[in-house]
Amino acid sequence: MKKDAVFIYSKEQLDYSFSESHPFNQKRITLTLDLLTKLGAIKESDILPPRMATDEELLLAHDSKFIQIVKQAGKGHINKEVSEIYGIGTEDTPIFPNMHEASAMLVGGTLTAVDEVMQGHSKYAVNLGGGLHHGFKGKASGFCVYNDSSVAIKYLQKKYGARVLYIDTDAHHGDGVQWSFYDDPTVCTLSIHETGRYLFPGTGKITERGNGPGYGTSFNFPIDAFTEDESFLHIYITAIEEIAEHFKPDVILTQNGADAHYFDPLTHLYGTMNIFEQIPRIARDIADKYCNGRWIAVGGGGYDIWRVVPRAWAHIWLAMKGQEAPSGLLPEEWLTKWQEQSPVPLIQTWEDPSPLYEPIPRKAEITEKNEQMLGQSLRIIRNETSV
C-alpha cells in the first residue's frame, strides 16, 4: 500500500562531520527525529535507510577528477595546495576521514527519496541529510562537498524524464543548483534568500534568469536583511504559485534550510517559527495541485541546532503526514533529555516567545523594497500572461 511519506535516515548520515566546533552539525537530524519520536508522530516503519550513491550517479553532476580528489582527501593522501583548488581543506569545508563515503551517503539518501516517490511507493519523502546546495561540478563550497540536489535532479531527468521545480528557502542562495541547470529549460530553480550584499555566496540577483534555452527558468528573490515573516511568506506564496502554474512541473524538490530564523548565528533575517510551519504545507499543497503530490524534501542550512532546527524540520514531516501543526509545550521527555547537552536554554514551546525581538524601525521600508523586488523577479511570467 502506498505510504503518505517516508523519512530517509540512518546513523551513517552523521558521519558527514567536519569537526565538533564546525557550524554544520548533523546532530540536528538526531534532535529532529527524536522530537518527532517523543511527539508520537513517527514510527520505525516510516524510516527508510539511505543507500550510498555510486560513482556513476555522482558523475551525473560532478567531474570524475573532483570525485577522485575527494576520495583521496578522505584518506589523507592530498596536500593542502591541491585540495584547496577543489574547495576542500578550507576553513568552510575542512577535510575529514572518509569524506567521500559520508558525502556519497547523503546523496544516496536523496536518491532513495526520489525513487520512493517516483516509483509510487510513497507520496512524499524527506531526506534531512541532504540539501547541500553550494556544491559545484568540480569544486566543494560552503560546507557542501557533493551537491545531492543537482545529482537528484539529473537522476530525475535521466531515469524518469521529469520536469523538475526546485524550490530553495535557505537563507543562502542555492547557487550550485542554479548554475547546474542555468541553460536547461526542463528544470526551474526558485531561490528565496538573503541578499548577497551581506551574505555568502553573494549571488542570486534578480537578473540571474537563466541562459539560452533555459532563459526564464531561473528565479531569484533576494530579500533584505531583517526581513520578517509577513514579507517572507508573501513572496514565497506568490512566487511558488505563479511559477508552478507557469512551469508545470512533474515533481517538486524543496531545499529546507532553517537559517532564515532570527536566532541563526550566520544570517541576518528575522524569521520566526511561523514561516517554518507554513513553508512545507504550502509546498505540499502546490505539489498536490500541479504534480499529483510528487514532493521530495531535503534539509540544508540551519546553525542554531538546539532552539531552531528540530522544531523547524519537524514541521516538514508533520506536513507530509497531514497532521495538524502542534502548539504549546514541546514533549517534556525531549526537553529534559537534550537540555543537559544544549549550551543555551531550549525553547519550551513549538511557537517562539513573543516578542522574539525589538520592533524594527525600517519594517515598512524593507517590506516595500521586497515587494518591488518580487514584481521585478516575476516580470517574465507576468509579461507573458498579460499579452
C-alpha positions in Angstrom: 0.0 0.0 0.0 1.3 3.5 -0.9 2.6 5.4 2.1 1.9 9.0 2.8 5.5 9.7 3.5 8.9 8.2 4.2 11.7 9.6 6.3 15.2 8.7 5.0 17.6 8.2 7.8 20.5 6.1 9.2 23.2 6.8 11.7 25.7 6.9 8.8 24.4 10.3 7.8 26.0 11.6 11.0 29.5 10.7 9.6 29.4 13.9 7.5 31.2 15.8 10.2 33.9 18.5 9.7 34.6 18.9 13.5 32.9 19.4 16.8 33.2 23.1 16.6 32.1 23.5 12.9 28.7 25.2 12.5 27.4 22.5 10.1 26.4 19.8 12.7 24.4 16.8 11.7 23.3 16.3 15.3 20.3 18.4 14.3 19.0 15.4 12.4 19.1 13.3 15.6 17.4 16.1 17.5 14.7 16.4 14.9 14.0 12.6 14.7 13.9 12.3 18.5 11.5 15.2 18.7 9.1 13.6 16.3 9.5 10.3 18.1 8.8 11.8 21.5 5.8 13.5 19.9 4.5 10.2 18.7 4.5 11.5 15.1 6.8 8.9 13.5 7.1 5.1 13.7 10.0 2.8 12.9 8.2 1.6 9.8 8.2 5.2 8.5 12.0 5.3 8.4 13.9 4.0 5.4 17.8 3.8 5.4 19.6 5.6 2.6 21.9 3.9 0.2 25.3 5.2 -0.9 25.3 7.0 -4.3 27.5 5.2 -6.8 30.3 7.0 -8.7 28.2 6.7 -11.9 25.4 8.6 -10.1 27.8 11.2 -8.8 29.1 11.7 -12.3 25.7 13.0 -13.3 26.6 16.3 -11.7 30.3 16.1 -10.8 33.6 15.7 -12.6 35.5 12.5 -12.3 38.6 14.3 -11.2 36.8 16.0 -8.4 35.4 12.7 -7.1 38.8 11.2 -7.1 40.3 14.1 -5.2 37.6 13.8 -2.5 38.3 10.1 -2.2 42.0 10.7 -1.8 41.5 13.6 0.6 39.3 11.5 2.9 42.2 9.0 3.2 44.8 11.7 3.9 46.5 11.5 0.5 46.1 15.1 -0.8 48.2 18.1 0.2 46.7 21.5 1.1 47.7 23.2 -2.1 45.9 20.7 -4.2 42.9 20.3 -2.0 42.1 24.0 -1.8 41.9 24.1 -5.6 38.9 21.8 -5.3 37.3 23.7 -2.4 38.2 21.3 0.4 40.7 21.6 3.2 39.4 25.2 3.6 38.0 26.8 6.8 34.5 26.4 5.5 34.9 22.9 4.2 37.6 21.1 6.0 38.8 17.6 5.1 37.6 14.8 7.4 38.2 11.0 7.3 36.1 9.1 4.7 34.8 12.3 3.3 33.8 10.6 0.0 31.8 7.9 1.6 30.0 10.2 4.0 29.2 12.7 1.2 28.0 9.9 -1.1 25.7 8.6 1.6 23.9 12.0 1.8 23.5 12.0 -2.0 22.2 8.4 -1.9 19.7 9.4 0.7 18.2 12.0 -1.7 18.2 9.4 -4.5 16.4 6.9 -2.2 13.8 9.6 -1.6 13.4 10.2 -5.3 12.9 6.5 -6.1 10.3 6.1 -3.3 8.2 9.0 -4.7 8.7 8.4 -8.5 8.1 4.7 -8.2 4.8 5.3 -6.3 5.8 3.7 -3.0 5.2 6.9 -1.1 3.5 10.2 -1.9 6.2 12.3 -0.3 9.7 11.7 1.0 12.2 13.7 3.1 16.0 13.4 3.5 17.1 15.9 6.1 20.7 14.8 5.5 20.5 16.4 2.0 20.3 20.0 0.8 24.0 20.6 0.1 23.2 23.3 -2.5 26.6 25.0 -2.7 28.5 22.1 -4.3 29.7 22.6 -7.8 30.5 20.3 -10.7 34.3 20.3 -9.9 34.5 22.1 -6.5 33.2 22.0 -3.0 31.9 25.2 -1.4 30.1 26.5 1.7 30.1 23.3 3.8 29.0 21.3 0.7 31.1 18.6 -0.9 28.7 16.8 -3.3 25.5 18.5 -4.4 22.8 16.0 -3.7 20.1 18.1 -5.2 21.9 18.6 -8.5 22.6 14.9 -8.7 19.0 14.1 -7.8 17.6 16.4 -10.5 19.9 14.9 -13.2 18.8 11.5 -11.9 15.1 12.5 -12.2 15.7 13.6 -15.7 17.6 10.6 -16.8 15.6 7.8 -15.1 12.1 9.4 -15.1 12.2 12.0 -17.8 10.8 14.5 -15.3 10.4 18.3 -15.4 11.7 19.5 -12.0 10.8 22.5 -10.0 13.5 23.1 -7.4 12.5 25.4 -4.5 15.1 26.7 -2.1 14.2 28.6 1.0 17.6 28.5 2.7 18.8 32.0 3.7 21.8 31.4 1.4 21.4 31.4 -2.3 21.2 28.0 -3.9 24.0 28.8 -6.3 25.3 25.3 -7.0 21.9 24.0 -8.1 21.1 27.1 -10.1 24.3 27.1 -12.2 24.0 23.3 -12.8 20.7 23.9 -14.7 21.1 27.5 -15.9 20.7 26.7 -19.5 18.2 23.8 -19.1 14.6 24.6 -19.9 13.3 21.4 -18.2 14.5 22.4 -14.7 13.2 25.5 -13.0 15.1 26.9 -9.9 13.4 29.2 -7.4 15.5 30.6 -4.6 14.4 32.9 -1.8 17.4 34.1 0.2 19.0 37.0 2.0 20.5 39.4 -0.4 24.1 38.7 -1.4 25.2 42.2 -0.4 25.7 40.9 3.1 25.8 37.1 2.9 27.7 34.2 1.2 27.7 33.3 -1.6 27.0 36.8 -2.9 25.0 35.6 -5.9 21.2 35.2 -6.6 20.4 38.5 -8.1 17.0 39.0 -9.8 18.9 39.4 -13.1 20.1 35.8 -13.0 17.2 34.4 -15.1 18.8 31.5 -17.0 20.7 31.3 -20.2 19.9 30.4 -23.8 17.1 27.8 -23.9 17.0 28.0 -20.1 16.2 31.7 -20.0 13.2 32.3 -17.9 13.6 29.2 -15.7 15.8 30.7 -13.0 14.0 32.8 -10.4 15.7 34.6 -7.5 14.1 36.5 -4.7 16.9 38.3 -2.7 15.2 39.7 0.3 16.6 42.4 2.5 18.4 41.8 5.8 15.9 42.0 8.8 13.0 40.7 6.6 10.2 39.4 8.9 7.6 36.6 8.5 4.9 38.5 6.7 7.1 39.8 3.9 8.9 36.4 3.5 5.7 34.4 3.3 4.1 36.9 0.9 7.0 36.5 -1.5 7.1 32.7 -1.1 3.4 32.1 -1.6 3.2 34.5 -4.6 6.3 33.1 -6.2 5.6 29.4 -5.8 2.0 29.7 -7.1 2.9 31.8 -10.2 6.0 29.8 -11.1 4.4 26.4 -10.6 1.4 27.5 -12.8 3.9 28.8 -15.4 6.4 25.9 -15.4 4.0 22.9 -14.9 6.5 20.5 -13.1 6.2 16.8 -12.9 7.8 16.8 -9.4 8.9 19.3 -6.8 12.2 19.2 -4.9 12.4 21.6 -1.9 15.5 22.6 0.0 14.5 23.5 3.5 17.3 25.4 5.2 16.3 26.6 8.6 18.7 29.6 8.8 16.2 32.3 8.0 15.3 32.4 11.7 16.1 35.3 14.0 18.3 33.1 16.2 20.5 31.8 13.4 24.1 32.9 14.0 25.2 33.1 10.4 22.4 35.2 8.8 20.5 38.4 9.3 16.9 37.6 8.7 14.1 38.0 11.3 12.0 34.9 10.6 10.2 33.1 13.4 8.9 29.5 13.6 5.7 30.6 11.8 7.4 30.6 8.4 8.8 27.1 9.0 5.4 25.8 9.9 3.9 27.2 6.7 6.6 26.6 4.1 6.2 22.8 3.9 2.4 22.9 4.0 2.3 25.3 1.1 4.9 23.2 -0.8 2.7 20.1 -0.2 -0.4 21.9 -1.5 1.4 23.1 -4.6 2.7 19.5 -5.3 -0.8 18.1 -4.9 -2.2 20.7 -7.2 0.4 20.6 -10.0 2.2 17.2 -9.9 0.0 14.6 -8.4 1.6 15.1 -5.0 5.2 14.2 -6.0 7.2 16.1 -3.5 10.7 15.4 -2.2 12.2 17.5 0.6 15.8 17.8 1.7 17.4 19.7 4.6 20.1 22.4 4.1 21.4 25.2 6.3 20.4 25.8 9.9 23.0 26.6 12.5 21.1 27.0 15.7 20.7 23.3 16.1 19.2 23.4 19.5 16.5 26.1 19.5 15.5 26.3 15.9 16.3 23.3 13.5 14.5 20.5 15.3 11.2 22.4 15.6 11.5 23.8 12.0 12.3 20.4 10.4 9.7 18.6 12.4 7.1 20.6 10.5 8.2 19.1 7.2 7.3 15.6 8.4 4.1 16.8 10.1 3.1 18.5 6.8 3.8 15.3 4.8 1.7 13.2 7.2 -1.1 15.7 7.1 -1.0 16.3 10.8 -2.1 19.5 12.4 0.7 21.8 13.4 1.3 21.3 17.1 1.2 24.1 19.6 2.1 24.7 23.2 4.8 22.8 25.1 7.3 20.5 23.4 7.4 17.0 24.7 8.8 17.1 28.3 10.9 14.0 27.7 12.6 15.6 24.8 13.3 18.9 26.7 14.7 17.0 29.7 16.9 14.8 27.6 18.6 17.4 25.4 18.7 20.4 27.8 21.6 18.7 29.6 23.7 18.9 26.4 22.5 22.2 25.0 24.7 25.2 25.6 21.7 27.5 25.5 18.3 27.3 27.2 15.9 25.4 24.9 12.7 27.0 23.7 10.0 25.2 25.6 7.2 25.6 23.1 6.5 24.9 19.4 5.9 28.7 19.0 8.7 31.2 19.6 8.5 33.5 22.6 6.6 36.8 21.9 8.0 39.3 21.3 11.1 37.5 19.9 12.9 40.8 19.2 12.5 44.5 19.4 10.4 46.1 16.7 12.3 47.1 13.6 12.1 50.8 12.7 12.6 50.1 9.0 9.9 47.4 8.7 7.8 49.4 6.2 10.8 50.3 4.1 12.1 46.7 4.0 8.6 45.3 3.1 8.2 47.9 0.3 11.7 47.1 -1.1 10.9 43.3 -1.0 7.6 43.9 -2.8 9.3 45.8 -5.6 11.9 43.0 -5.9 9.1 40.4 -6.1 7.5 42.2 -9.1 10.8 42.5 -10.9 11.7 38.9 -10.3 8.3 37.7 -11.7 8.3 40.1 -14.6 9.0 37.4 -17.2 5.9 35.4 -16.2 3.7 38.5 -15.7 4.6 40.0 -19.1 3.8 36.7 -20.8 0.4 36.3 -19.2 -0.6 39.9 -19.8 0.0 39.7 -23.6 
